[in-house]
Amino acid sequence: MKYFLKLNAISILYALMIFIPVQLVMNVYRISRLTSWEIGTIISLTGVILLIEVTVGTIMLYSLTKKWLNGRKANLWTVILWIPYFVFFIYIFASLFPITYGGDSPNPASSLLIIGGLIVYPFYILILNFLNMTFVKTS
């Protein structure tokens, strides 16, 4: 039971790791309107936050997976388990903060980038799990 809870906790962290950049990219206009910053500044800050989150998140998730999940093959369930948590986070965010101003709607280009990122993200998780299983066995 402990392993199951740890596996789900790691999956929640994977979902949060992609949820934050998706929301930053989708809400550029809303952030710009609420903070009175220019859109270029918001886009630059979003890029910096994305790089920091990917770096820190990868290191954190690698070490947590190594510590909690011990290189078991069942870790590969995280490739699928993050999806329901991600959908749940999106639903909660959309319910709590609906778009009430038409100018806050995201542009189609950002949606295409997010779709591409969501297609690649399971492979990122898979690579991270394989690296973890490989280095745990040899250490």
MITORZA-920091 format. One line per 4 residues: number of its first residue (from 1); their letters; for each residue y, x, z negated of N, C-alpha, C, O, CB. Coordinates in pm, whole numbers, always signed. Atoms other than C-alpha are relative to their C-alpha. Glycine has a CB too. Layout:
NUM = A = Y:X:Z:Y:X:Z:Y:X:Z:Y:X:Z:Y:X:Z; ... .
END
This chain:
1 = MKYF = -119:+82:+0:+0:+0:+0:+126:+86:+0:+226:+53:+64:+0:-93:-120; -116:-89:+3:+236:+288:-76:+30:+56:+139:+145:+65:+180:-24:+116:-99; -19:-55:-134:+177:+435:+268:+64:-104:+91:+150:-70:+172:-134:+47:+58; -55:+107:-82:+253:+98:+430:+150:-18:-25:+227:-34:+69:-74:-132:-29 .
5 = LKLN = -141:+12:+33:+584:+72:+246:+81:+119:+51:+192:+102:+100:+18:-14:-151; -69:-119:-50:+678:+429:+335:+12:-4:+152:+115:+34:+208:-74:+128:-44; -3:+12:-146:+588:+367:+700:+109:-98:+43:+180:-72:+140:-137:-46:+53; -104:+97:-32:+814:+61:+705:+138:+53:-34:+234:+23:+37:-26:-131:-73 .
9 = AISI = -129:-60:+34:+1094:+250:+530:+45:+97:+108:+163:+98:+146:-7:+72:-136; -33:-92:-111:+1080:+519:+799:+38:-79:+124:+131:-42:+195:-121:+95:+31; -32:+84:-116:+1080:+247:+1066:+138:-63:-13:+210:-75:+86:-106:-109:+18; -135:+55:+23:+1390:+90:+909:+104:+107:+27:+209:+78:+86:+14:-54:-144 .
13 = LYAL = -95:-109:-26:+1563:+428:+921:+11:+29:+150:+120:+57:+200:-44:+128:-76; -5:-16:-146:+1467:+466:+1289:+85:-111:+62:+164:-86:+153:-143:-2:+60; -78:+111:-54:+1613:+121:+1356:+148:+18:-30:+232:-9:+56:-50:-134:-57; -140:-24:+35:+1934:+207:+1171:+60:+113:+84:+178:+111:+118:+13:+33:-148 .
17 = MIFI = -48:-115:-75:+1958:+533:+1362:+44:-39:+142:+132:+26:+198:-107:+106:+7; -44:+45:-132:+1987:+347:+1692:+98:-117:-10:+178:-139:+80:-120:-41:+85; -87:+116:+18:+2166:+39:+1554:+147:+43:-11:+235:-20:+49:-42:-78:-126; -139:-44:+22:+2479:+230:+1447:+68:+41:+131:+178:-6:+157:+4:+117:-100 .
21 = PVQL = -66:-33:-127:+2553:+390:+1788:+14:-120:+94:+114:-132:+165:-77:+110:+70; -9:+118:-86:+2477:+64:+1968:+120:-85:-40:+195:-131:+45:-131:-84:-7; -113:+81:+45:+2727:-122:+1755:+134:+69:+24:+233:+3:+55:-14:-33:-148; -125:-72:-28:+2989:+150:+1793:+38:-11:+147:+154:-30:+181:-13:+147:-40 .
25 = VMNV = -27:+8:-144:+2954:+143:+2172:+38:-142:+41:+127:-161:+123:-122:+48:+81; -25:+139:-39:+2950:-236:+2195:+131:-55:-57:+184:-153:-5:-115:-87:-45; -119:+53:+66:+3252:-284:+1968:+122:+91:+13:+207:+93:-76:-29:-24:-145; -114:-90:-21:+3497:-28:+2110:+131:-78:+4:+229:-39:-59:-18:+80:+131 .
29 = YRIS = -124:+77:-12:+3754:-293:+2199:+38:-65:-132:+156:-72:-166:-16:-107:+108; -26:+63:+129:+3721:-467:+1864:+55:+104:-99:+151:+76:-171:-128:-65:-56; -48:-107:+89:+3764:-139:+1673:+141:+40:+38:+226:+62:-49:-94:+122:+4; -133:-37:-47:+4062:-51:+1888:+104:-105:-40:+214:-70:-83:+0:+18:+151 .
33 = RLTS = -94:+107:+35:+4225:-389:+1827:+26:-5:-151:+140:-27:-193:-54:-135:+48; -16:+11:+144:+4164:-384:+1451:+70:+122:-62:+141:+108:-162:-135:-18:-64; -61:-122:+57:+4274:-22:+1391:+128:+41:+70:+198:+129:+21:-99:+113:+7; -116:-34:-82:+4551:-8:+1656:-7:+142:+57:+96:+202:+88:+127:-15:-82 .
37 = WEIG = +20:-129:-65:+4403:+316:+1790:-23:-22:+148:-63:-131:+190:-118:+78:-65; +25:+10:-143:+4380:+388:+2160:-151:+3:+26:-228:+55:-54:+70:+115:+76; +142:+9:-34:+4049:+325:+2333:-60:+140:+22:-175:+164:-14:-20:-86:+127; +48:-137:-19:+4019:+693:+2430:-34:+67:-132:-133:+141:-141:+103:+82:+74 .
41 = TIIS = +27:-56:+132:+4038:+792:+2065:-128:-58:-58:-209:+14:-115:+118:-26:-95; +120:+66:+52:+3772:+539:+1970:-124:+53:+72:-227:+77:+8:+11:-154:+18; +114:-51:-76:+3542:+660:+2248:-33:+143:-42:-151:+178:-55:+29:-5:+152; +24:-137:+46:+3587:+1022:+2139:-64:+3:-138:-159:+78:-162:+131:+79:-3 .
45 = LTGV = +58:+8:+134:+3516:+935:+1775:-143:-53:+4:-228:-7:-72:+85:-87:-90; +135:+53:-15:+3212:+735:+1881:-95:+109:+47:-207:+119:-2:-2:-118:+98; +83:-111:-47:+3077:+1037:+2070:-28:+102:-109:-141:+150:-121:+67:+69:+116; +18:-96:+110:+3132:+1267:+1772:-95:-57:-105:-184:+13:-153:+135:+36:-64 .
49 = ILLI = +87:+65:+98:+2969:+1019:+1534:-143:-5:+51:-237:+15:-25:+51:-142:-33; +133:+4:-60:+2677:+983:+1774:-70:+136:-10:-187:+142:-49:+9:-43:+146; +60:-133:+10:+2618:+1359:+1787:-37:+37:-143:-144:+92:-168:+95:+104:+57; +28:-30:+141:+2642:+1396:+1410:-120:-82:-48:-208:-30:-117:+124:-30:-88 .
53 = EVTV = +109:+85:+46:+2410:+1102:+1352:-134:+43:+59:-235:+43:-12:+28:-145:+37; +125:-43:-61:+2148:+1225:+1598:-50:+129:-67:-169:+143:-95:+18:+21:+152; +40:-127:+62:+2149:+1574:+1445:-48:-21:-143:-158:+22:-179:+116:+99:+2; +35:+20:+141:+2148:+1469:+1080:-119:-95:-12:-209:-72:-93:+121:-56:-79 .
57 = GTIM = +111:+96:+3:+1915:+1173:+1146:-132:+62:+40:-235:+32:-22:+30:-115:+90; +123:-66:-42:+1660:+1387:+1329:-53:+89:-111:-172:+87:-142:+23:+81:+127; +43:-89:+109:+1651:+1644:+1050:-50:-82:-119:-154:-50:-176:+117:+91:-44; +38:+83:+114:+1635:+1374:+781:-133:-71:+26:-221:-71:-60:+109:-102:-30 .
61 = LYSL = +123:+73:-29:+1364:+1169:+954:-119:+94:+16:-230:+59:-22:+16:-83:+126; +108:-98:-11:+1159:+1479:+1035:-49:+41:-139:-169:+46:-164:+46:+124:+79; +40:-43:+134:+1164:+1592:+672:-62:-115:-81:-158:-94:-155:+120:+58:-75; +58:+114:+71:+1098:+1242:+534:-140:-33:+52:-230:-64:-26:+91:-123:+12 .
65 = TKKW = +132:+26:-57:+809:+1189:+774:-99:+105:-46:-214:+73:-77:+7:-4:+153; +87:-108:+45:+666:+1525:+678:-38:-17:-147:-152:+7:-186:+68:+136:+21; +22:+14:+143:+703:+1453:+307:-79:-127:-34:-172:-122:-115:+133:-2:-73; +60:+127:+37:+599:+1085:+296:-127:-33:+75:-220:-88:+16:+98:-107:+22 .
69 = LNGR = +109:+50:-84:+356:+1034:+583:-108:+103:+30:-210:+68:+88:+55:-51:+127; +102:-105:-2:+166:+1367:+579:-72:+19:+133:-190:+54:+132:-100:-29:-104; +58:-30:-131:+99:+1394:+954:-119:-87:+39:-203:-43:+118:-42:+141:+3; +110:+89:-37:-139:+1099:+978:+26:-63:+136:+140:-77:+179:-20:-110:-107 .
73 = KANL = -15:+61:-132:-205:+938:+1313:+61:-140:-8:+113:-190:+91:-135:-7:+69; -61:+133:+18:-90:+604:+1172:+152:+8:+8:+218:-96:+18:-44:-61:-134; -146:-17:-15:+264:+748:+1189:+47:-50:+137:+164:-85:+153:+39:+146:-19; -38:+42:-135:+260:+655:+1556:+38:-148:+5:+94:-193:+105:-113:+28:+97 .
77 = WTVI = -43:+139:+5:+310:+291:+1452:+151:-12:-7:+207:-116:+26:-62:-69:-120; -146:+5:+7:+674:+380:+1395:+62:-15:+139:+176:-59:+151:+55:+126:-68; -50:+15:-137:+712:+387:+1775:+22:-147:+33:+107:-181:+115:-99:+63:+100; -13:+144:-23:+670:+8:+1766:+72:-70:-114:+147:-165:-91:-138:-61:+20 .
81 = LWIP = -49:+71:+117:+769:-88:+1412:+152:-3:-13:+205:-90:-83:-56:+61:-123; -146:+1:+12:+1139:-3:+1451:+61:-118:+76:+172:-160:+43:+58:+131:+53; -57:+105:-85:+1187:-280:+1711:+33:-128:-77:+143:-179:-61:-97:-32:+112; -38:+122:+73:+1167:-585:+1478:+117:+22:-96:+200:-67:-113:-118:-53:-77 .
85 = YFVF = -111:-28:+90:+1401:-419:+1231:+131:+12:+78:+236:-35:+31:-26:+130:-79; -119:-12:-84:+1646:-335:+1510:+49:-139:+42:+169:-167:+35:-31:+86:+125; -37:+136:-40:+1641:-696:+1634:+59:-75:-120:+156:-150:-105:-122:-77:+56; -51:+64:+122:+1692:-815:+1275:+142:+46:-31:+229:-35:-63:-92:+29:-119 .
89 = FIYI = -134:-53:+26:+1993:-585:+1228:+102:-54:+100:+213:-89:+62:-1:+153:+5; -88:+55:-102:+2145:-701:+1557:+31:-147:-30:+146:-190:-19:-64:+14:+140; -20:+142:+31:+2094:-1066:+1460:+94:-19:-118:+184:-102:-114:-135:-69:-28; -84:+11:+120:+2250:-1018:+1116:+144:+38:+34:+238:-30:-8:-54:+90:-113 .
93 = FASL = -135:-44:-35:+2548:-828:+1260:+70:-104:+87:+187:-135:+66:-5:+136:+73; -60:+101:-88:+2606:-1087:+1533:+31:-129:-76:+126:-199:-42:-94:-30:+117; -27:+120:+81:+2585:-1366:+1275:+120:+20:-93:+201:-71:-111:-123:-36:-83; -109:-27:+94:+2823:-1202:+1031:+134:+27:+69:+240:-10:+18:-36:+117:-88 .
97 = FPIT = -122:-38:-71:+3074:-1073:+1288:-5:-49:+145:-20:+32:+236:+20:+152:-4; +4:+51:-138:+3076:-1303:+1593:+127:+39:+77:+232:+62:+17:-18:-153:+1; -116:-30:-84:+3306:-1227:+1884:+80:-129:+16:+36:-223:+82:-44:+59:+140; -86:+119:-7:+3589:-1477:+1846:+116:+19:+96:+180:-77:+137:+52:-35:-138 .
101 = YGGD = -109:-32:-92:+3841:-1301:+2069:-63:+50:+130:-142:+145:+127:+98:+106:-62; +62:-34:-128:+3749:-1279:+2438:+19:+143:+44:-65:+198:+116:+53:-88:+105; -25:-139:-38:+3903:-935:+2477:-91:+99:-69:-93:+217:-31:+141:+35:-30; +92:-88:+71:+3644:-791:+2238:-135:+12:+67:-219:+91:+24:-18:-48:-141 .
105 = SPNP = +129:-4:-68:+3356:-851:+2477:-23:+138:+62:+68:+195:+123:-8:-109:+109; +28:-133:-57:+3185:-527:+2580:-8:-5:+152:-36:-110:+210:-131:+57:-56; +9:-6:-146:+3193:-413:+2939:-145:+23:+43:-225:+72:-37:+91:+112:+56; +139:-12:-45:+2874:-413:+3150:-51:+145:+4:-171:+167:-10:-13:-61:+137 .
109 = ASSL = +44:-140:-6:+2866:-32:+3179:-58:+45:-133:-157:+118:-136:+117:+91:+40; +54:-39:+129:+2814:+8:+2807:-136:-66:-24:-223:-7:-89:+98:-38:-113; +130:+65:+12:+2528:-241:+2822:-108:+76:+75:-221:+87:+28:+7:-143:+51; +97:-79:-76:+2357:-34:+3090:-35:+129:-73:-151:+171:-73:+57:+32:+140 .
113 = LIIG = +28:-120:+78:+2393:+279:+2877:-91:-30:-118:-181:+48:-150:+131:+63:-50; +82:+38:+115:+2243:+100:+2579:-142:-33:+44:-237:+4:-25:+63:-119:-73; +134:+29:-51:+1951:-30:+2785:-75:+129:+29:-193:+141:-5:+7:-87:+127; +62:-129:-25:+1881:+324:+2901:-39:+71:-129:-147:+128:-139:+93:+88:+80 .
117 = GLIV = +30:-62:+129:+1900:+452:+2545:-117:-66:-70:-199:+1:-131:+122:-4:-90; +111:+71:+63:+1664:+182:+2421:-133:+27:+71:-239:+19:+8:+28:-149:-2; +122:-35:-72:+1413:+274:+2692:-48:+139:-41:-168:+162:-54:+23:-5:+154; +35:-139:+32:+1422:+644:+2598:-34:+17:-149:-110:+107:-185:+116:+94:+38 .
121 = YPFY = +13:-17:+145:+1428:+593:+2218:-145:+4:-50:-174:+87:-136:+72:-110:-69; +139:-13:+46:+1051:+526:+2170:-62:+136:+33:-145:+186:-43:-85:-109:+62; +51:-132:-34:+978:+855:+2348:+55:+106:-96:-15:+201:-131:+36:+36:+145; -60:-88:+101:+1217:+1032:+2108:-80:-9:-130:-111:+93:-191:+148:-38:-24 .
125 = ILIL = +77:+19:+122:+1027:+882:+1813:-139:+61:+16:-190:+125:-75:-11:-150:-36; +133:-55:-27:+695:+979:+1972:+1:+152:-6:-88:+213:-65:-50:-48:+137; -11:-146:+3:+806:+1339:+2025:+20:+50:-143:-41:+149:-183:+115:+48:+89; -24:-38:+139:+934:+1359:+1668:-128:-11:-82:-155:+75:-165:+111:-88:-61 .
129 = NFLN = +127:+15:+71:+601:+1228:+1537:-102:+105:+40:-174:+158:-45:-57:-139:+24; +93:-102:-44:+398:+1467:+1751:+37:+138:-56:-50:+214:-97:-5:+6:+152; -42:-127:+59:+606:+1762:+1635:-34:+4:-150:-76:+107:-201:+151:+22:+21; +31:+7:+141:+560:+1650:+1278:-149:+17:-26:-188:+89:-117:+49:-131:-57 .
133 = MTFV = +145:-12:+17:+183:+1612:+1314:-48:+140:+33:-141:+189:-31:-73:-103:+86; +41:-135:-38:+155:+1950:+1483:+36:+102:-107:-46:+187:-141:+64:+39:+132; -43:-100:+96:+355:+2145:+1228:-53:-26:-141:-59:+67:-221:+149:+6:-3; +59:+27:+131:+205:+1970:+924:-142:+55:-4:-185:+107:-107:+1:-153:-30 .
137 = KTS = +138:-47:-6:-148:+2061:+1036:-6:+153:-14:-97:+205:-79:-67:-44:+131; +6:-145:+1:-65:+2430:+1082:+64:+60:-125:+36:+176:-157:+68:+55:+122; -66:-55:+119:+148:+2470:+767:-90:+1:-118:-50:+43:-226:+122:-78:-31 .
END
